[in-house]
Amino acid sequence: MRGKNDKGYGVFRFGGQNRSAHCVAYFLTYGEWPEPFGLHTCDNPPCCNPKHVFPGTHADNAADRERKG
């Protein structure tokens, strides 16, 4: 698999698993996976800038979305 998923996130196989491109960029930069999920500060799904990715939960994502309106 490679390309974009139905939500616009880049995806491809990495290490034998389907991975989100932004999470792979974070891993390659910082040496760890953004657990449990990689969230974007820029709210741009295809963005792969690891400086725009931070680890968080579904609750963190919902709070971030609420804060930004």
C-alpha positions in Angstrom: 0.0 0.0 0.0 1.2 3.5 -0.8 -0.5 6.8 -1.5 -3.1 8.5 0.6 -5.9 7.0 2.7 -9.5 8.2 2.7 -8.7 11.0 5.2 -5.8 12.4 3.2 -2.9 11.0 5.2 0.1 9.6 3.3 0.5 5.8 3.9 3.1 3.2 2.8 4.7 0.0 4.0 7.6 0.5 6.4 9.2 -2.3 8.4 6.6 -4.8 7.1 3.6 -2.8 8.3 1.3 -0.1 6.8 2.3 3.1 8.4 1.3 6.8 8.2 3.9 8.9 6.5 3.9 11.5 9.2 4.6 8.9 11.9 7.5 7.4 9.9 8.9 10.9 9.5 8.7 11.4 13.3 10.3 8.0 13.9 13.2 8.6 11.5 13.8 12.0 13.2 13.4 11.2 16.9 14.0 7.5 17.0 10.7 6.6 18.6 7.1 6.2 17.4 4.6 8.9 18.4 2.5 6.8 20.7 -0.2 6.1 20.8 -0.9 8.3 17.7 0.9 11.0 15.8 -1.1 14.3 15.8 -0.5 17.3 13.7 0.0 20.8 15.0 -0.6 22.1 11.5 -3.8 20.1 10.9 -2.7 19.3 7.4 -3.1 15.5 6.9 -0.5 15.1 4.1 2.2 17.0 6.0 5.3 14.9 6.9 7.3 17.6 8.7 8.2 15.8 12.0 8.3 19.2 13.7 4.5 19.4 13.1 3.9 15.9 14.7 3.4 15.2 18.4 2.4 12.1 20.3 -1.2 12.0 21.7 -4.4 10.1 22.4 -7.8 10.3 20.8 -8.8 12.6 23.7 -5.8 14.8 23.0 -6.8 15.0 19.4 -10.4 15.9 20.3 -9.2 18.6 22.8 -6.8 20.0 20.2 -9.7 20.2 17.7 -12.0 21.8 20.2 -9.3 24.4 21.2 -8.8 25.3 17.6 -12.5 25.4 16.8 
